Amino acid sequence: MKLIVGLGNIGKEYAGTRHNMGFMVADELARRWGVTAWKTGDNAYYVEHRLPEKVFLVKPTTYMNLSGIAVGDFANFYHIEPQDILIIHDDMDLPTGFLRIRKKGSSGGHNGLKSVEQALGTQEYPRIKIGIGHPEHEEQAVITHVLQKVSTFEQETVNEAIQRLLMRQSYGSRKILTQRRKNIIPRK
């Protein structure tokens, strides 16, 4: 059994924001799987799929900074090991549309990942980082940046990155969960 978690914030006011990259990937993946309705759990929206093994695709409803609650709930209830959990999230340290796949690592200051690490008790879980670029190094500028809607130009770049990611992996979960660290550079 595997768990794929797209991090983001629930609510219409956050739809299309940079901080919701994980939700965008989860929505596109669900669409490709033919899912039309998400189930509602205590702390997440989720769907089940077989690839051929069972995979849960999850969007936490706890907001970004408490995402670990939903991840921990699924991991504990279904006895899913950290190495079988894939977290998809935004990353300000990558240019917009760049992708990075890592088997493990620190939170890099990302509060959603800090929450996941606390819930799992480890940093050793795979993740896919989607670049959103970095604003000035002022704290308020960072908060504004991640909560802003993606511009039309950026949306095209992000959509292309998501398509490349999903085409490249074909989301056979075993392949994506055992991928070595890579940077996937956008096509020009």
Salt bridges, closest charged atoms under 4 A:
ASP27 OD1 - LYS59 NZ 2.62
GLU28 OE2 - ARG31 NH2 2.64
GLU28 OE2 - ARG32 NE 3.09
GLU48 OE2 - LYS39 NZ 3.41
GLU48 OE1 - LYS54 NZ 3.34
GLU53 OE2 - ARG174 NH2 3.75
ASP84 OD1 - LYS2 NZ 2.62
ASP90 OD2 - HIS19 ND1 3.04
ASP90 OD1 - HIS110 NE2 3.07
ASP91 OD2 - LYS129 NZ 3.60
GLU154 OE1 - ARG18 NH2 2.90
